[in-house]
Amino acid sequence: MMSFKEMQLLAEKEFSVEKTREDLGSIVEFFKNQKYYREYVDVAFVKERQLPWSIAEEHDVFFVDEGIAVDDIPEAFRHDSLGMVKGRNVIYAGRVVYPVKDVRKQVMGFCGWDKFEKPKYLDSKNSGYKAKETTFYGMEKLAEYYSSSAPVYVVEGIVCCLYLRSIGLQSIALLTSGLSRYVIEILKRIQDRLIIIPDNDIVGKTADDFEGLNPAGEHLVYLAKKHLPKARVIQSVLAKDVDDTRRLEEHKAEKIFQQELRDVAVNPFKNFSTIRVR
């Protein structure tokens, strides 16, 4: 009988991180080749999230049909190490799925969104990937961002990140309201160009729920100022986050907000109407 250590080594050999990431990339291609791919992504991403189709294509966004069964998925993709299937359940059925990639543009894991379910965002668990602990969304752009002299906008959510990218800004998403030690070490290299934008809420609630006793987003503000002191920290004063800000008043504030996002990178002491400097 094999020892626990021997079984672990055998499992790691059979389901290595590299092999897992190859398979995750194949899963993306499998769902992008489904006949409903373009129609569903157009409805759930382009129209619902109000983002261009080109962004969906560039970032390999796909949709998993709500009625999909485990047997509809190739057997090679059903192993627990890939995080797509658990038992007889397809974890991301009915969700828009955002692949999370590493610096080599390989898929590390998935984040699936469904506004009708809780949690709305569901992170995958698989070999070699722990969302919110060891990575962030957008690592495939790191080499480009390191060599650039332009600001890098750090937001909490994926859609906020993709929105900023859609208007030509460099952006990454933390996938959380915290900063892990790993993420801090990566961001330190470009902290003088970072503009960190915490959500304008506290643990999923707005500041109004706390009657002004605690500043909204204070946890991330505190971590950013402690560990990335050269970074600038701002918030939207109009809505909970960057993505919500642009939707207000039939987009009347959007152009002002976009301009002020650029202005704050140059002059953080200017008076802004849509931005709070922390």
N, C-alpha and C positions, 0 to 999 in steps of 0.2 A: 504494500500500500504506500502511495506517495505521501510525503510530508506536505504540510500546508505550503512551505516555501517552494517545494518542487512543483506543486500545482500552480502556484502563482507564476513561477518562471515559465511554465508551459503555456499558461494563458497569455502572458505578455508576449511570448514568441508567436503564438497563433494570432493574437489580436493586437499587434503592435500599433503604436501611435501612427506611424507612417502608413500602414495598411488601412487603419481606420480612416485616416484623412483621404486616402484614395477612394475608399468606399463612399464616404460622405459626399465627395465630389460627384461620384456616379449617381448618388441619390438625387442630387440637384438636377442632373441631366435627365434622369428618369421622369421627374415631375415636370420639367420644362418640355418634355416630348409628349405629354398628355394632350389629348385633343381639346380639352377645356382650358389649357394653360393661358392662352392669350386673353380669352373672354373673361375668365375669372379674375386674372390679375388686373385687367382693365377696370372691372367693377370694384374690386376690393382694395386696390391700391391707387390706381390713377384717379378714379372718380371719388372714392371714399376719402382717400388721404390727400387728394388734390396735388399729386406729384406727377411729373412727366413720365411717359412710358420709357424714355431713354434712361432714366434713373433706375427703373425696375430692371431693365436689360443689363445695365452696367454692373449692378450689384446682385444679379442672379436671384431676384425676388421670385418666389413661386407660390402656388396655392395648392393645398391638399383638399381634395373633394370631400365633402362632409359624409358622403355615403360610402367611402372607400373601405374595403375589408382587408384584413391582413393578407389573405390569399391573393389579393390583387397586386401585391408588392412582391418583386422577385425575392426568392428565399434568401439570397445572399445579403439582402438589406434588412432582414428581420432580427438579426442578433442584437441583444441588449447593449452590446458595446457601441452600437451606432446611434442609439437614443431615438430611433424613429418609431419603434414598436415595443410595446410592453405586454407580454402575454398575448391576448387576442385583440388588443386595442391598438389602433394607429394613433399615436399621441397627438399628432398635429391635424387630425381630421377637422375640416372646417376652418382652418386658420391660414392666414397669410404668413409665409415663412421667410425670415431674413437669415441667410447663411452668414455666420461669423467666421472671418478668415484670419489666417496668420500672416506674418510678414512676407511669406513666400506665395501668398495668394491662395493657399490651400484652405479648404473648409475645415474649421475646427469643431463647429457645432451649429445649432440652430436656435433661433428665437422666433416663436410663433405668436401671432396676434389675432385675437378675436374679441371684438368689443362687447359681445353678448355673454362672454364667459368670464369666470374668475379662476385664476388670475387672467387678466387680459393678455399679459405677456408671459409666455411659458418658455423657460430655458431648457435646453436639452442637457442630458447627462450621458456622457460617453467616455470612452478611453482617451485619456490625454487632454481633457478639457473640463474646466470648472468655471462656468460663467460667473462673473462678478467677483471672482477671486484672483484669477491668474491672467485676465486679459481684458480687452475692451473692444468695442465694435469699430472697425476701420483700420486695423493694424496693417492691412495690405497697402495702405497709403503712406506708411511711416517713412520709407526711404525717400519718397517724393517730398514729404513734409520736412524731413531733416535737411534736405538740400535747398529747400525754398527759404526765402527771407520773409514770406508773407505770414500774417497771423494764423494761428490754429485755434479754432473755436471748439471748446470742450463742453458738451451737453450731456444730459443724463440719458435721454431716449434716442432710439434708432431713427424714428421718423424726424425728429428735430435735426439730427445729423444729416439725413438725406435731404431735408429741405434746404439747409445751408449749402450743401454741395450743389443742389440744383440751381442756386443763384451765384455759383462760382466761388464760394468760400471753402477753405480747407476746414474739415471738421471731423471729430471722432465722438463716440458716445460711450459713456462709462458703464451703461447697463445697470446703474445703481446710483444711490445718492452718496456713495462713499468713495474712498481712494485706497486701494490695496497697496501694500509695500511694493509689489512688482510694478504696478501702474505708476506709482510715484517715481520710481527709479527711471522709467522710460521717459516720463514727461519732464523730469529735471533737465534733460539735455536741451529742451526748447522752451523752458519756462518763461524766458523773457519775451517770447512771442505768443504765449498762451492767453486766451481770453476764456475764462471759465464761467459758464452760465448755469448755476443751479436752478432747478425748478422753483417756482414761487409758491412752495407749499412745505408743510411739515408732516412727514410720514403719511403722505397721501392726502392731507387735508390742506385747505387754504389758510392763509394767515388770519382771515376773519374768524375762523373757528376758535382761535386762541385769544381773541379780543386784543390783539396787538401785544400780548405779553412776551411772545418770543418772535424774533425775526424769522421770516419764512426762509427755508433752505439753510438754516444756520449750521447744520452739521457739515455740509459740504463746504460752506464758506470757511468754517473753522479749519478744516483739514487743508484746504487750499492755501490759506494764509500761513499755516504752520509749516507745511512741507514744500510749498511752491511759492515762496514769498515774492518772487519777481513777476508772477502771473497777475493779470488783472481779473477781478471778479465782478460780474455784473448780473443783473436780473431784469426780466421784463416787468414793467409796472402795470401792464395791461391785462395779463393773463397768467395762467399757471406756468406755461413754458413757451419756448420759441415757436413751436408749431401752432399752439392755440392763439398766440398773439396775431399771427397773420390772418386768422379767420374772422377777426372781429370787425364789426361795422362794414360788412361787405368789402373787406380788404382796404378800407380807407386809410388805415394806419400802416399798411404793409410797406409802402415806399418809404415812409418816414422811418420806420423801424429798421429796414434794410440799410438805409443811409447811416443811421445812428450806430448800427453795428460796425460799420466801416470806420466811422468817425472816432468811436471810442478807442480803436486800435492806435489812433494817431494822437488824440488828445482826451485822456480820461477825465480831465477836469472841466470839460465843457458842460454846459447845462443841456440835459437831454429830456425830451418829453415822453419817450417810451421806454427808457432804460434807467435803472437804478444802479449806481456804482457802489459796490460794497467795500 
